Amino acid sequence: MADNGILALVPGHCVGGASSELPPAGPDQAGQPEHQVVLFVPTVGAVRITYRLSSYNHGKSRYLHWGAEHAERV
Protein backbone atom coordinates (compact mmCIF):
# COMPACT_ATOMS: atom_id res chain seq x y z
CA MET A 1 0.00 0.00 0.00
CA ALA A 2 1.43 3.37 -1.02
CA ASP A 3 1.89 6.13 1.53
CA ASN A 4 -0.29 9.03 0.43
CA GLY A 5 0.29 11.17 3.53
CA ILE A 6 -2.74 13.26 4.45
CA LEU A 7 -4.36 13.11 1.01
CA ALA A 8 -7.50 11.55 2.51
CA LEU A 9 -7.99 14.68 4.65
CA VAL A 10 -7.97 17.04 1.65
CA PRO A 11 -11.46 17.51 0.13
CA GLY A 12 -11.84 16.44 -3.49
CA HIS A 13 -12.79 19.91 -4.72
CA CYS A 14 -9.48 21.23 -3.33
CA VAL A 15 -7.48 18.49 -5.06
CA GLY A 16 -9.34 19.09 -8.33
CA GLY A 17 -9.07 22.85 -8.08
CA ALA A 18 -5.34 22.75 -7.44
CA SER A 19 -4.83 20.53 -10.50
CA SER A 20 -5.86 23.50 -12.67
CA GLU A 21 -2.44 25.03 -11.86
CA LEU A 22 -0.68 22.11 -13.55
CA PRO A 23 0.51 22.17 -17.16
CA PRO A 24 -1.64 20.26 -19.66
CA ALA A 25 -1.03 16.51 -19.44
CA GLY A 26 0.69 15.38 -22.62
CA PRO A 27 3.69 13.57 -24.05
CA ASP A 28 5.84 16.69 -23.65
CA GLN A 29 5.48 16.32 -19.84
CA ALA A 30 7.09 12.86 -19.84
CA GLY A 31 10.45 14.36 -18.87
CA GLN A 32 8.94 15.81 -15.70
CA PRO A 33 6.25 13.35 -14.59
CA GLU A 34 5.74 14.96 -11.14
CA HIS A 35 4.52 18.40 -10.14
CA GLN A 36 3.71 19.89 -6.75
CA VAL A 37 1.12 22.50 -5.82
CA VAL A 38 0.85 24.27 -2.47
CA LEU A 39 -2.61 25.36 -1.36
CA PHE A 40 -4.50 26.32 1.77
CA VAL A 41 -7.17 23.89 2.93
CA PRO A 42 -9.48 25.38 5.60
CA THR A 43 -9.73 22.17 7.65
CA VAL A 44 -6.05 21.20 7.43
CA GLY A 45 -3.97 24.34 6.73
CA ALA A 46 -1.22 24.71 4.12
CA VAL A 47 -0.79 21.51 2.12
CA ARG A 48 1.63 20.45 -0.64
CA ILE A 49 0.04 18.00 -3.09
CA THR A 50 2.20 15.93 -5.41
CA TYR A 51 0.64 14.99 -8.76
CA ARG A 52 2.02 12.26 -11.03
CA LEU A 53 1.47 11.91 -14.75
CA SER A 54 -0.46 8.71 -15.48
CA SER A 55 -1.86 7.12 -18.60
CA TYR A 56 -4.65 4.76 -19.51
CA ASN A 57 -5.87 3.14 -22.70
CA HIS A 58 -9.40 3.22 -24.01
CA GLY A 59 -9.79 1.25 -27.17
CA LYS A 60 -6.96 2.22 -29.49
CA SER A 61 -6.41 5.59 -27.80
CA ARG A 62 -4.00 6.44 -24.99
CA TYR A 63 -4.85 9.25 -22.58
CA LEU A 64 -2.61 11.08 -20.11
CA HIS A 65 -3.84 12.73 -16.92
CA TRP A 66 -2.56 14.12 -13.63
CA GLY A 67 -3.40 12.10 -10.54
CA ALA A 68 -2.91 13.23 -6.95
CA GLU A 69 -0.42 10.91 -5.31
CA HIS A 70 0.66 12.42 -1.98
CA ALA A 71 -0.17 15.31 0.33
CA GLU A 72 1.74 16.73 3.29
CA ARG A 73 1.41 19.70 5.61
CA VAL A 74 3.73 22.58 4.86
Backbone as a chain_set.jsonl record, in Angstrom:
{"seq": "MADNGILALVPGHCVGGASSELPPAGPDQAGQPEHQVVLFVPTVGAVRITYRLSSYNHGKSRYLHWGAEHAERV", "coords": {"N": [[0.841, -1.183, 0.0], [0.618, 2.164, -0.883], [2.1, 5.093, 0.533], [0.203, 7.823, 1.075], [0.25, 10.082, 2.564], [-1.449, 12.798, 3.967], [-3.512, 12.885, 2.183], [-6.112, 11.876, 2.172], [-7.419, 13.565, 3.898], [-7.777, 15.897, 2.552], [-10.223, 17.709, 0.894], [-12.012, 16.661, -2.059], [-12.727, 18.675, -3.936], [-10.776, 20.554, -3.488], [-8.434, 19.228, -4.222], [-8.987, 18.796, -6.938], [-9.332, 21.445, -7.801], [-6.781, 22.523, -7.382], [-5.367, 21.137, -9.274], [-5.757, 22.532, -11.581], [-3.717, 24.316, -11.803], [-1.653, 22.977, -12.902], [0.475, 22.061, -15.7], [-0.81, 21.279, -19.015], [-1.624, 17.851, -19.398], [0.391, 15.77, -21.25], [2.411, 14.251, -23.885], [4.726, 15.786, -23.926], [5.258, 16.308, -21.294], [6.487, 14.132, -20.242], [9.156, 14.107, -19.495], [9.18, 15.351, -17.065], [7.534, 13.992, -14.866], [6.291, 14.552, -12.424], [4.638, 16.977, -10.439], [4.25, 19.637, -8.075], [1.903, 21.282, -5.983], [1.108, 23.93, -3.858], [-1.342, 24.669, -1.506], [-3.985, 26.236, 0.416], [-5.937, 24.636, 2.721], [-8.949, 24.848, 4.349], [-9.694, 23.133, 6.547], [-7.366, 21.8, 7.197], [-5.014, 23.313, 6.767], [-2.01, 24.715, 5.361], [-1.041, 22.888, 2.553], [0.933, 20.648, 0.637], [0.546, 19.197, -2.416], [1.369, 16.417, -4.312], [1.387, 15.613, -7.664], [1.195, 13.071, -10.131], [2.031, 12.139, -13.428], [-0.045, 10.099, -15.283], [-1.212, 7.348, -17.309], [-3.756, 5.907, -19.392], [-5.438, 3.423, -21.338], [-7.971, 3.44, -23.773], [-9.769, 1.664, -25.769], [-8.271, 2.054, -28.868], [-6.936, 4.289, -28.213], [-4.718, 6.35, -26.265], [-4.587, 7.955, -23.198], [-3.454, 10.7, -21.235], [-3.153, 11.885, -17.892], [-3.237, 13.915, -14.91], [-2.733, 12.712, -11.68], [-3.486, 12.876, -8.249], [-1.112, 12.076, -5.845], [0.212, 12.245, -3.351], [0.051, 13.984, -0.239], [1.084, 16.534, 1.987], [1.516, 18.338, 5.058], [2.552, 21.737, 5.105]], "CA": [[0.0, 0.0, 0.0], [1.434, 3.366, -1.015], [1.888, 6.131, 1.531], [-0.286, 9.035, 0.428], [0.286, 11.169, 3.531], [-2.744, 13.257, 4.453], [-4.361, 13.111, 1.01], [-7.496, 11.553, 2.513], [-7.991, 14.681, 4.65], [-7.968, 17.036, 1.645], [-11.461, 17.51, 0.128], [-11.838, 16.442, -3.489], [-12.795, 19.912, -4.718], [-9.479, 21.231, -3.332], [-7.48, 18.485, -5.058], [-9.335, 19.089, -8.331], [-9.075, 22.853, -8.076], [-5.337, 22.746, -7.445], [-4.833, 20.535, -10.504], [-5.862, 23.498, -12.675], [-2.444, 25.028, -11.864], [-0.677, 22.107, -13.552], [0.505, 22.171, -17.162], [-1.643, 20.257, -19.663], [-1.028, 16.513, -19.445], [0.687, 15.384, -22.625], [3.692, 13.572, -24.054], [5.836, 16.691, -23.651], [5.48, 16.323, -19.845], [7.086, 12.856, -19.844], [10.448, 14.363, -18.873], [8.943, 15.813, -15.701], [6.246, 13.355, -14.586], [5.739, 14.958, -11.136], [4.518, 18.402, -10.139], [3.711, 19.893, -6.754], [1.117, 22.498, -5.822], [0.849, 24.268, -2.465], [-2.613, 25.362, -1.361], [-4.502, 26.318, 1.772], [-7.175, 23.886, 2.929], [-9.479, 25.375, 5.605], [-9.733, 22.168, 7.652], [-6.048, 21.203, 7.433], [-3.969, 24.335, 6.725], [-1.224, 24.706, 4.122], [-0.787, 21.508, 2.116], [1.625, 20.454, -0.643], [0.041, 17.997, -3.086], [2.203, 15.93, -5.408], [0.641, 14.991, -8.756], [2.022, 12.264, -11.027], [1.47, 11.907, -14.754], [-0.463, 8.709, -15.48], [-1.857, 7.117, -18.597], [-4.649, 4.763, -19.511], [-5.866, 3.139, -22.7], [-9.397, 3.224, -24.013], [-9.794, 1.247, -27.173], [-6.956, 2.222, -29.489], [-6.407, 5.594, -27.805], [-3.996, 6.44, -24.993], [-4.85, 9.246, -22.583], [-2.613, 11.077, -20.112], [-3.838, 12.734, -16.924], [-2.556, 14.121, -13.629], [-3.396, 12.096, -10.545], [-2.915, 13.229, -6.951], [-0.417, 10.908, -5.309], [0.66, 12.416, -1.983], [-0.168, 15.312, 0.333], [1.737, 16.728, 3.286], [1.414, 19.699, 5.608], [3.734, 22.583, 4.859]], "C": [[0.884, 1.245, 0.0], [1.084, 4.377, 0.076], [1.445, 7.4, 0.818], [-0.378, 10.202, 1.399], [-1.105, 11.517, 4.022], [-3.715, 13.522, 3.31], [-5.831, 12.836, 1.317], [-8.182, 12.684, 3.272], [-8.285, 15.902, 3.781], [-9.23, 16.788, 0.821], [-11.194, 17.428, -1.38], [-11.872, 17.709, -4.316], [-11.504, 20.718, -4.586], [-8.426, 20.556, -4.211], [-7.729, 18.793, -6.533], [-9.048, 20.533, -8.708], [-7.604, 23.151, -8.207], [-4.743, 22.166, -8.72], [-4.944, 21.485, -11.686], [-4.588, 24.331, -12.817], [-1.355, 24.225, -12.575], [-0.659, 22.356, -15.057], [-0.384, 21.09, -17.78], [-0.905, 18.914, -19.72], [-0.831, 16.126, -20.901], [2.047, 14.747, -22.713], [4.882, 14.472, -23.763], [6.133, 16.798, -22.153], [6.169, 15.051, -19.355], [8.438, 13.046, -19.179], [10.331, 14.837, -17.436], [7.579, 15.276, -15.253], [5.635, 13.709, -13.234], [5.712, 16.473, -11.019], [3.916, 18.537, -8.755], [2.991, 21.235, -6.74], [0.899, 22.703, -4.328], [-0.444, 25.065, -2.411], [-3.024, 25.391, 0.097], [-5.841, 25.601, 1.824], [-7.73, 24.319, 4.287], [-9.435, 24.401, 6.781], [-8.365, 21.63, 8.045], [-4.949, 22.259, 7.557], [-3.256, 24.277, 5.387], [-0.808, 23.28, 3.79], [-0.046, 21.54, 0.783], [1.143, 19.135, -1.216], [0.963, 17.663, -4.242], [1.31, 15.197, -6.4], [1.618, 14.239, -9.642], [1.275, 12.054, -12.342], [1.18, 10.417, -14.924], [-1.103, 8.572, -16.849], [-2.792, 5.924, -18.497], [-5.054, 4.625, -20.972], [-7.366, 2.943, -22.726], [-9.535, 2.912, -25.495], [-8.394, 1.354, -27.747], [-6.293, 3.532, -29.089], [-5.714, 5.506, -26.447], [-4.184, 7.849, -24.458], [-3.917, 9.468, -21.405], [-3.401, 12.006, -19.193], [-2.973, 12.871, -15.676], [-3.387, 13.48, -12.524], [-2.717, 12.488, -9.252], [-2.351, 11.968, -6.31], [-0.118, 11.031, -3.819], [0.342, 13.833, -1.522], [0.517, 15.374, 1.689], [1.537, 18.168, 3.751], [2.701, 20.451, 5.354], [3.956, 23.436, 6.085]], "O": [[1.804, 1.351, 0.811], [-0.07, 4.499, 0.485], [2.208, 7.987, 0.05], [-1.016, 11.21, 1.094], [-1.858, 10.64, 4.446], [-4.649, 14.31, 3.464], [-6.707, 13.505, 0.768], [-9.411, 12.754, 3.287], [-8.96, 16.833, 4.22], [-9.318, 15.779, 0.121], [-10.266, 18.05, -1.896], [-11.135, 17.826, -5.295], [-11.17, 21.489, -5.485], [-7.626, 21.228, -4.863], [-6.785, 19.026, -7.289], [-8.576, 20.809, -9.811], [-7.208, 23.951, -9.055], [-3.719, 22.654, -9.2], [-4.288, 21.268, -12.705], [-4.394, 24.985, -13.842], [-0.263, 24.737, -12.82], [-1.652, 22.807, -15.627], [-0.678, 20.088, -17.127], [0.28, 18.855, -20.048], [-1.774, 16.152, -21.692], [2.774, 14.702, -21.721], [5.946, 13.978, -23.39], [7.177, 17.334, -21.782], [6.409, 14.912, -18.156], [8.833, 12.213, -18.363], [11.29, 14.735, -16.67], [6.589, 16.007, -15.257], [4.554, 13.214, -12.914], [6.64, 17.161, -11.444], [3.166, 17.67, -8.306], [3.408, 22.191, -7.392], [0.546, 21.765, -3.614], [-0.629, 26.017, -3.169], [-2.476, 24.656, 0.918], [-6.76, 25.917, 1.068], [-7.038, 24.168, 5.294], [-9.163, 24.816, 7.907], [-8.219, 21.058, 9.125], [-4.043, 22.106, 8.377], [-3.831, 23.84, 4.391], [-0.288, 22.557, 4.64], [-0.353, 22.352, -0.09], [1.302, 18.083, -0.597], [1.297, 18.527, -5.053], [0.572, 14.283, -6.033], [2.734, 14.701, -9.881], [0.066, 11.824, -12.366], [2.061, 9.579, -14.73], [-1.488, 9.563, -17.47], [-2.639, 5.055, -17.638], [-5.014, 5.588, -21.738], [-7.951, 2.354, -21.817], [-9.428, 3.792, -26.349], [-7.441, 0.813, -27.185], [-5.207, 3.851, -29.572], [-6.078, 4.693, -25.597], [-3.966, 8.826, -25.176], [-3.62, 8.535, -20.659], [-4.211, 12.811, -19.653], [-2.092, 12.05, -15.421], [-4.598, 13.686, -12.446], [-1.49, 12.44, -9.162], [-3.016, 10.935, -6.24], [-0.182, 10.039, -3.093], [0.36, 14.771, -2.319], [0.531, 14.398, 2.44], [1.407, 19.088, 2.944], [3.793, 19.883, 5.384], [4.893, 24.234, 6.121]]}, "num_chains": 1, "name": "protein.A"}
